[in-house]
Amino acid sequence: MTRYFAFIVWMISSSAVFAEVVVPTRTIRANSIITEVDVGTKPGHVANGFDRVVDVIGQEAKTTLYAGRPIHVDSIGPPALVTRNQIVSLRFQTAGLIITTEGRSLERGGVGDRVRIMNLTSRATLFGQIQPDGSVQVQN
């Protein structure tokens, strides 16, 4: 019986899988772009964390990331293209009609984010989606 128990303990301990988790090597402030020197790995596993450094590099910290603590999926995101109060190009397109004007961003966001924009001509507040070129596509 003791041999059987010892065998089971040995099987469990030898079959343990060691994973790595991505952690900051220094404190990274919110809205900072993460670079190669900012992150490393340490042994461990986090359910909603990253296990590859390449998935984190180039992303923007949404919250302050502290050295040695795992980086969670919801703590980072794509870098913001549009900042608050930035003048952006607004584009409305429907049935062959294209209207382009300028607006002021009332929010900060990255590609694909829906933000509030104030049309500088009419002073109306609109919603639009940020495009890869930094313009905002307004929907009706």
N, C-alpha and C positions, 0 to 999 in steps of 0.2 A: 504494500500500500504506500509506503514512504517513497519507494522508487517511482511509482506511478505519479504521485504528487510532485516529486522532484522533476520528473519528465515534463509534466504539464507546465510547471513554473518556468522551466528552461525554454519550452516552446513559445510561451507567451512573451518572454523577455527577448528571445532571439528574433521573433517575427515583428517586433516593434519597428515602425517606419519613422524615420526622423526626417522632418521637413524643415524648410527654412522659411522665415518670414521677413519681409522687407521692413526696415526700420530707419528712421533718420539718424544720421551721425551727429547732427547738431540740431538745435531748435530752428524750425522753419516757420516764419510768420505767415499769417493768412495773406492771400493774394500774391504770394511769391511763386516763381516758376522753379520747379524742382530740377536740379542738375545732378550729374553723376557723382560729384563730390559730396552731395547732400545726403545720400542714402547708401545703405549697405544691407547685409543680411545677418540674421542670427538664428540659431536653432529654435524651433518651435512651430506652432501651428495656430492660426486664428481663422475662425470660420469665414468671416467676411474681410479678410486681409489679402495682401498680395504676396505671392511667392516668387515673383520674378522682378528684378530691378528694372528691366526694360519697359515694363508696363507702367512704371511710375515716372520715369524720366521724361521731362517735357510737359508734365501736367502741372496744374496750378493748385496750391493748397487752399482749400475753402476755409479751413480753421487752422489754428496754430498747431503744428506737429512737434512733439517733444522728443528729444534724443532718446533712443533706446526703446521707445514704445512703438508697437506695430502700427502701420499705416492702414486704415480701414478704407474700403471702397468708397464710402460716402464722404470721406474727408478730403478727397481730391477730385479734380475734374479738368476738362479742357480749358486752356487759357482764355481769358476774356479778350475779345477783340474790340468791344465797345465799353467805354467807361462812362460813368455818370457825368452829365453836362457836356458830353462830346457832341460836336456837330456831325451828323451822319447824313448820307444820301437815302432818301425815302423813295421807294419804287412801288407803284400800284399798277398791276397789269390784269386786264380782262378783255376778252373778245377782240383782240387786235389793238386795243387802246392801251398805251403805256404813258403813265404820268410819273414824272420824276421831280422831286423838290428836296429841300433841305429840312432837317428836323433836329431837335435837341434831345438826346437820350436822357431819360429820367431814371434809368437803371443801368446796371453793369451786367454784361453777359458775354457768352461765348457763342460759337457757331451752333445754330439750331435753337438757341434760347429765345423765348418770347419775352419781349420787353416793351415798356411803355415809352412812347416817343411823342414829343410835342411838335406839331407842324409849326415852323417859324412864321409862315405866311398867315395862316388862319388862327393860330394859337389853340387849335383843337388837339386833344390828347388822343393818340391812336395806339393800337397794339400792332406789333410786327415781329417777324422772325429774322434773326441775324443771319446773314448769308456769309459764305467763306471769304468774300472780298471786303467785308466790313460794312456793306450797305444793309438796309433793313427792308424786307419785303412785307408790304402791308396787305392784309387780306380784308375782304369785305364781309 
